[in-house]
Amino acid sequence: MVSYAQGIDALNQSLSELRGISVSFEFFPPKTEAMENTLWRSVERLAPLEPAYMSVTYGANSGERDRTHDVVKRIQTETGIAAAPHLTCVDASPDELRSIAKDYWNSGIRRIVALRGDLPDSSHKPDLYASDLVALLKGVADFDISVAAYPEKHPEAPNAQFDLLNLKRKAEAGADQAITQFFFDIEVFLRFRDRAAAAGIELDIVPGILPVTNYQTLLRFAEFTNVHVPNWLHHMYEGLDKDDQTTRNLMGANIAMDMVKVLAKEGIRDFHFYTLNRCELSYAICRMLGLQENNR
């Protein structure tokens, strides 16, 4: 039987392993007034936790591009938190990309998440790849550049080694950090990190954490992103479809928290949360991690 003193010692040890944790949050530009209200409530709730940055995704069409620009600039201006726009190569010429990058730099934006972007037609060969975009951005200014990494392989990559070589090209072009696709199999992430190191990829590889709020939505995301949903996760959510949202939220928070604890024991200190513009689970997880609000 574990004594009270042993329980306290175990808790203190667990908390000590979480010291020095840094987080970042990802949002997407809203398309409706209701979605916009939800976004800004989430930004305002999470900003006092002082994340390393808040990133904003980027669509290929011009309307969504403009929304990304507006959200990024507003986050940085109103919260004082570093904002990081996503930027893609799809449907933009090199000159257009340089112009966008210069505008960001002149607006005080110093970090960019550089991505190839989703192709409108799978048969279309892109003119630029993410590694080209990284080199282009570094040619404009000394941005801190994050790129994407795929522990379970990009859906379009023929094999894992090909995918790893793509990541190496992005690192050699000047990327500073790689953010992974979300995952649930921690061993897959750790093996990927080891393989990247063995390939000479000198990037900080930051795990992307997706707190699960809707299991059916997760399954759809996983299907088109090539993410394996393990059996234990299926079993945990089995029969919960009609349960109240509080139960499902508690489940999602605990799963994410356990992942962070295990990864922290493996030396990971930076975590990127895919918020889906909702703050509740990410906020709760960060508070459990020991992050305190700065009420400025």
C-alpha positions in Angstrom: 0.0 0.0 0.0 1.4 3.4 -0.9 1.7 5.7 2.1 0.6 9.3 2.1 4.3 10.5 2.3 5.2 8.3 -0.7 2.2 9.7 -2.6 3.4 13.3 -1.9 7.0 12.4 -3.0 5.7 10.9 -6.2 3.6 14.0 -6.9 6.5 16.3 -6.2 8.8 14.2 -8.5 6.1 14.3 -11.3 5.7 18.1 -11.0 9.5 18.7 -11.0 9.7 16.9 -14.3 7.3 19.4 -15.8 9.3 22.5 -14.8 10.5 24.6 -17.7 7.7 23.6 -20.0 7.0 26.0 -22.9 3.8 25.9 -24.9 2.4 27.4 -28.1 -1.1 27.5 -29.4 -2.5 27.2 -33.0 -5.7 28.9 -34.2 -7.5 29.2 -37.6 -9.0 32.3 -39.1 -12.8 32.6 -38.4 -15.3 32.6 -41.2 -18.4 33.8 -39.3 -19.1 36.3 -36.6 -19.8 33.6 -34.1 -16.5 31.8 -34.9 -14.7 35.2 -34.6 -16.2 35.7 -31.1 -15.1 32.2 -30.1 -11.6 32.8 -31.4 -11.0 36.0 -29.5 -12.4 34.6 -26.3 -9.9 31.8 -26.6 -7.0 34.1 -27.4 -7.8 36.3 -24.5 -8.1 33.3 -22.2 -4.8 31.7 -23.2 -2.6 34.8 -23.6 -2.1 35.3 -19.8 -0.3 31.9 -19.8 2.4 33.6 -21.8 2.9 31.0 -24.6 6.0 31.2 -26.7 3.8 32.2 -29.6 0.4 31.8 -31.1 0.2 30.6 -34.7 -2.6 31.1 -37.2 -3.3 28.8 -40.2 -3.5 29.9 -43.8 -5.7 28.9 -46.6 -4.9 29.0 -50.3 -7.7 31.5 -51.2 -7.1 35.2 -50.9 -10.0 35.8 -48.5 -8.6 33.4 -45.9 -5.1 34.8 -46.5 -6.4 38.3 -45.6 -8.1 36.9 -42.5 -4.9 35.3 -41.4 -3.0 38.6 -41.8 -5.6 40.4 -39.7 -5.7 37.9 -36.9 -1.9 37.6 -36.6 -1.4 41.4 -36.4 -4.2 41.8 -33.9 -2.9 39.0 -31.7 0.5 40.6 -31.5 -0.8 44.1 -31.1 -3.4 43.4 -28.5 -1.8 40.7 -26.4 1.9 41.3 -26.7 2.3 37.6 -27.5 4.5 36.7 -30.5 2.2 35.8 -33.4 3.3 33.3 -36.1 1.4 33.2 -39.4 1.3 30.1 -41.5 2.5 30.8 -45.0 2.2 28.3 -47.9 3.5 28.1 -51.5 0.2 27.2 -53.1 -1.3 29.8 -55.5 1.4 32.4 -54.8 4.4 33.5 -56.8 7.8 34.0 -55.3 7.4 37.8 -55.6 4.0 37.6 -53.9 5.5 35.6 -51.1 8.4 38.0 -50.6 5.9 40.9 -50.5 3.9 39.1 -47.8 7.0 38.3 -45.8 8.2 42.0 -46.0 4.9 43.2 -44.8 5.0 40.8 -41.8 8.5 41.8 -41.0 7.6 45.5 -41.1 4.6 44.8 -38.8 6.9 43.3 -36.2 6.2 39.6 -37.0 9.4 37.6 -36.5 8.2 34.0 -36.7 6.6 32.2 -39.6 5.3 28.6 -40.0 6.4 27.7 -43.6 4.4 25.0 -45.4 4.0 23.7 -48.9 0.2 23.8 -48.4 -2.6 21.5 -49.7 -2.7 21.2 -53.5 -6.1 22.0 -55.1 -5.5 19.0 -57.5 -3.5 16.0 -56.4 -2.2 15.6 -60.0 -0.8 19.1 -59.9 3.0 19.3 -59.3 3.8 22.3 -57.1 6.2 25.0 -58.3 7.7 25.5 -54.8 8.1 23.2 -51.9 8.4 24.0 -48.2 12.2 24.0 -48.3 12.1 26.6 -51.2 9.8 28.7 -49.1 12.2 28.5 -46.1 15.1 29.7 -48.3 12.9 32.5 -49.8 11.9 33.7 -46.3 15.5 33.7 -45.0 16.4 35.7 -48.1 13.9 38.4 -47.0 14.8 38.7 -43.3 16.1 36.6 -40.4 12.7 35.0 -39.5 12.4 32.2 -36.9 10.9 29.6 -39.2 8.9 26.6 -38.1 8.1 23.8 -40.5 6.0 20.6 -40.4 7.1 17.2 -39.5 5.2 13.9 -39.8 6.1 11.1 -37.3 3.7 8.8 -39.2 4.7 10.0 -42.7 3.1 12.6 -44.8 0.1 11.1 -46.7 1.7 11.9 -50.0 5.2 10.5 -49.2 6.1 7.2 -50.8 7.9 6.0 -47.6 9.2 7.3 -44.3 12.8 7.8 -45.5 11.6 10.0 -48.3 9.6 12.0 -45.8 12.6 12.3 -43.5 14.8 13.6 -46.3 12.2 16.3 -47.0 12.5 17.4 -43.4 16.3 17.5 -43.7 16.1 19.7 -46.8 13.9 22.1 -44.8 16.4 22.2 -42.0 19.3 22.8 -44.4 17.4 25.6 -46.0 17.3 27.4 -42.7 14.4 26.2 -40.6 14.7 26.6 -36.9 12.0 24.3 -35.5 9.7 21.5 -36.7 6.2 21.1 -35.3 4.8 17.6 -35.7 1.4 16.5 -36.9 -0.7 15.4 -34.0 -0.3 11.8 -32.8 -1.3 9.5 -30.0 1.4 6.8 -30.1 4.2 8.3 -28.1 6.7 5.5 -29.2 6.1 6.6 -32.8 7.1 10.2 -31.9 10.2 9.1 -30.0 11.4 6.7 -32.8 10.9 9.6 -35.3 13.0 11.9 -33.1 15.7 9.3 -33.0 15.7 8.7 -36.7 15.8 12.5 -37.4 18.9 12.8 -35.1 20.5 9.9 -36.8 19.9 11.5 -40.2 21.8 14.7 -39.0 18.6 16.8 -38.7 19.5 19.5 -36.2 16.1 20.9 -35.5 14.1 21.2 -32.3 11.2 18.8 -32.9 8.1 20.0 -31.1 5.2 17.5 -30.5 1.8 18.7 -31.8 -0.8 17.9 -29.2 -4.5 17.7 -30.1 -6.8 17.7 -27.1 -9.8 15.6 -28.1 -13.1 17.4 -27.8 -15.1 15.4 -30.4 -14.0 11.8 -31.1 -15.8 11.6 -34.5 -14.1 14.8 -35.6 -10.8 13.3 -34.5 -11.4 10.2 -36.6 -12.0 12.3 -39.7 -8.9 14.3 -39.1 -6.9 11.2 -38.6 -8.1 9.6 -41.8 -6.9 12.4 -44.1 -3.7 13.1 -42.1 -2.4 9.5 -41.9 -2.5 9.5 -38.1 -3.0 6.1 -36.4 -5.7 6.1 -33.7 -4.6 3.3 -31.3 -7.0 0.7 -30.0 -6.8 2.0 -26.4 -8.1 5.3 -27.6 -11.0 3.6 -29.4 -11.9 1.7 -26.2 -11.7 4.8 -24.0 -14.3 6.6 -26.2 -16.5 3.6 -26.9 -20.0 4.3 -25.8 -19.4 8.0 -24.9 -21.1 9.5 -28.0 -24.2 10.3 -26.1 -22.5 11.2 -22.8 -22.3 14.8 -21.7 -19.5 17.0 -23.0 -18.0 17.4 -19.5 -17.1 13.7 -19.4 -15.6 13.8 -22.9 -13.6 16.9 -22.1 -12.2 15.3 -18.9 -11.2 12.3 -21.0 -9.5 14.5 -23.6 -7.6 16.6 -21.1 -6.3 13.6 -19.2 -5.1 11.9 -22.4 -3.2 15.0 -23.5 -1.8 15.6 -20.0 -0.5 12.0 -19.8 1.2 12.4 -23.2 2.9 15.6 -22.0 4.1 13.9 -18.8 5.6 11.0 -20.6 7.2 13.2 -23.2 8.6 15.5 -20.5 10.3 12.5 -18.9 12.0 12.0 -22.3 13.4 15.5 -22.3 10.8 17.3 -24.3 10.2 20.9 -23.1 8.2 22.5 -25.9 4.7 21.6 -26.8 2.4 22.9 -29.6 -1.4 22.7 -28.9 -3.9 22.5 -31.7 -6.7 24.4 -30.1 -9.3 24.3 -32.9 -10.1 27.8 -31.6 -11.4 26.4 -28.3 -9.5 27.4 -25.1 -11.0 25.2 -22.4 -9.0 22.0 -22.7 -5.7 23.7 -23.6 -6.1 26.1 -20.7 -6.9 23.3 -18.2 -3.9 21.2 -19.4 -1.5 24.1 -19.1 -2.7 24.9 -15.6 -2.2 21.3 -14.7 1.3 21.6 -16.2 2.0 24.3 -13.6 1.8 27.3 -16.0 0.6 30.4 -14.2 -1.3 33.4 -15.5 0.5 36.7 -15.7 -2.3 39.1 -15.0 -0.8 42.1 -16.7 
